[in-house]
């Protein structure tokens, strides 16, 4: 059993350490989503925006890559069309384009983190970071919640299709009843089940847990962590009034 567990861990080992992924999510949330640093950090934000898509390509997650790229292109397309749109449409395009160009990059990075990191790896990384259990346990539950809800959503849609309920059809008014109500009920049940599962695995125990998964920094982790540090240094230099470009 130990051999099979080690082999499985080695087979599904991600390109990056979970701690590096968490650092990238924080950096993207601050500088791309939060626009920290203002216009002077725009060249840095442009480079950071390409990172999640590059990582998805390295992990061969083509569907997430194409979906995120299309949404990002739509956002930039709306911003590029602003001079040609009248007043109301100009405001709507500005709002939608700004939301897409800011949110999509961070959401794609979050999807990459969730899809390439197991719960055991995430918990191990949080323990290495000396995070308290009051943070680790809720985040580990949320870490499993989104993929489980996504699978439940697909199951409900398949069940609707088998019963002839489709968007835009003659029975479109029943979509709210047959799709949203089961989804809300399932979400509550899933959250309770995952919380009980986390406590059963010993996450709330006062003793230190052991973990079979192996995490550690490699060359690519060091390069990306140095990149994150360089971004913070550039922001601090600009914060003190030094113009770099």
Secondary structure, 3 states (H helix, E strand, C coil): CHHHHHHHHHHCCCCCCHHHHHHHHHHHHHHHHCCCCHHHHHHHHHHHHHHHHHHHHHCCCHHHHHHHHHHHHHHHHHHHCHHHCCHHHHHHHHHHHHHHHHHHHHHHHHHHHHHHCCHHHHHHHHHHCCCCHHHHHHHHHHHHHHHHHHHHHHHHHHHHHHCCCCCCCCCHHHHHHHHHHHHHHHHHHHHHHHHHHHHHCCCCCCCCCCCCCCCCCCHHHHHHHHHHHHHHHHHHHHHCCCCCC
